[in-house]
Amino acid sequence: MARDEVTRERAEELRRQVERGFNERDAKLIEELLADHLVDHNQLLGGIDLRQRMARVLEAFEDAELTIDDYIFQGNAVAWRWTIRGTHSRRIMGMEPTGKQVAISGLSAAVIRNGKILEHWEFSDDAGLMAQLEADG
């Protein structure tokens, strides 16, 4: 088996480390997973990178908790479906704080090289988030 091939055990390690890093606000745990020259293929929140997106989400939803709901892996790639739940306490995406409890869902995918995440894609349901923030009540 190639070193970069993602096994069930490696996928579980990634899941635990990502959840723990996010939920414990420990950026070092996330950083340990990332290659020095991470290629981030996202346009979310104005095209800012993974580290900046995580910081903005944690700022806007101070009590945010991440759960990786499911994942798949093949070869040197892994993808996970995730949910972040939290209270909208600071401005994000042009929305002033609402105090509303929200659930943000999304999908992330990564390519692993030399044991680290070399490429990353993230797709979040921004329309669903905005609908929750704009809803009455």
Secondary structure, DSSP 8 states (H G I E B T S, - for coil): --TT---HHHHHHHHHHHHHHHHTT-HHHHHTTEEEEEEE---GGGT--HHHHHHHHHHHSTT-EEEEEEEEEETTEEEEEEEEEEE--S-BTTB-----EEEEEEEEEEEEETTEEEEEEEEE-HHHHHHHHHS--
